[in-house]
């Protein structure tokens, strides 16, 4: 079969290769992948910026397809079912935090950027019928991460003010869609006027270009402050968010691409009862709840582009540049 492998090559760490079809165990199913999507995690692995790099692994955590073979301990009723894959492996018994054995499909376990993938039968869920293959493939990891951040930690409610930072990314777009569906007053930040305009077109109450001076003061004047901020970058902008929060506001961050803040305004935090909460991925129950939320609200992921697996490297390059709005999807 054709697959995108992480390889130990000085010029390019990802290559399309021919590999053997995976063999399934008794509790597993074989899925013919119809579409798969990229995550920034894949690009970090490509750049060697991820722990425990293992070469000759199939990348990719997001995928949807058809069950074409089942193991001897799996019900035959699953054959020919259209499914999406839960990328979680070994979350553990505590729903609040992942175990030390936790990892995600797509390195070190072979992932979705291939014509076939073998997964445990308990990793698959029915594909939402109203979604195309490409839309369904865009959903799993970004949708799960956003769902936990917005609801599990952020506890977003109807009519609250929420700010989604860096809205062009995959997780951020799901946080945006979930917040809109909840009936919150949704605001976004981006360095791109086009992305802000697109969000307003989709229902955002407003947006702010973080490259402009005093955008923070503008946001306070317009909104009166935020109940919740969903952030992907960390760094010194956390102090900007702290200044923009309503009393008892929550800041949830699921990434730290801007690194550590040089300082943190703990005085304002404790006086205004502000919560700063880290978050990442989500447990299996949250994955089921996320799919239910998507079905209930008929939410369609925002897909930036769809291209064949043979053009995967160009999709990775586009993700590295950060110009996309929504998910980059590969048709397998």
C-alpha positions, 0 to 999 in steps of 0.5 A: 500500500501507499503511505507517508512515512517519517524517514531518516533522510537529511533532505526530507523527513517525510516520503511517500513509500510502498509498504506492506498492508497492516495485519490485524490482531483478534481485537482489531479492524482493518480500515480502508482510509478514504481521507486523512487530515494533517495536524501541526503535530505532524509538522513538528514530528517532521521537524524533529520537534517531538519527543521519542521520534521513531523513523519508518512510522506512518504519520497522521492522527486524523482519518475516516474510512470503511471497515474492510476486515475484522479480527476474530474477536470482533463482531462481523456487523462492523464490516463495511461500516463507515467510521471515524477513528478516535486517535487516543491510545491508553488514556488511562482510568483518570478522566482528568488527565492522561496516563504515562502510557498515553500516546496518539495514533501517528507515531510511534503507532502507525497512523492514518496517512496511508491507504489502510490502517489497523486499529483496535475495534474500540477506536472506531465510531460511526461517521456522521452521515451528513459529513463528507469523507473529507469533513469527517477526516478533519474532525478527530484530534482537533475536534477533541482538543477543542471540545475539552478546552471549550467545555471540559475546562472552559465551561463555556455557557450561552451568551458568555464572551469568548475569545479564540486566539489564532483562529486559522489553526485546526483546533482553533476553528473547532473551538470557534464552531463549538462556541458559536453553536453554544450561543456564546458571543464569539470573538477571534484574533488573527494576524490576517484580516481575511481570516477575521472577515471570514469568521465574522461572515460565519457568525463571529461578533468581531475580531482583532488583528494582534499585529495592530497596536492597542488591539487589547484596548479595542477589545475591552472597549467593544466587549467589556471583557471576556469570560473565556479565552481559548489560546494556542500559543502561550508566551507574553500574550497571556498577560494581555489576556489576563488584563482583558478578563472579566472577574472569575474569567478562565484562560485555557491554553492547549499549546505554547508555540510562543514559549514561556511568558517572561513574567505573569501578572499573578497580582491581577490573577488572584485579585480577579479570581482568574483561572489559567488552565492547561489542556490537551487532547481529551479522554474517550468519553469526551470524544463520544460527546464531541461527536454527539455535539457535532451531530446534534448541531450538524457542524461541518468542519472548515476545510482549507483544501483537499489534495491527493496523498501524492501531494502530501509534502506540499500540504505539510509545507503550507501548514508550516507557513500557517496560511491556511484557514481550516484543515488541510485534508488528503484524499487517500 
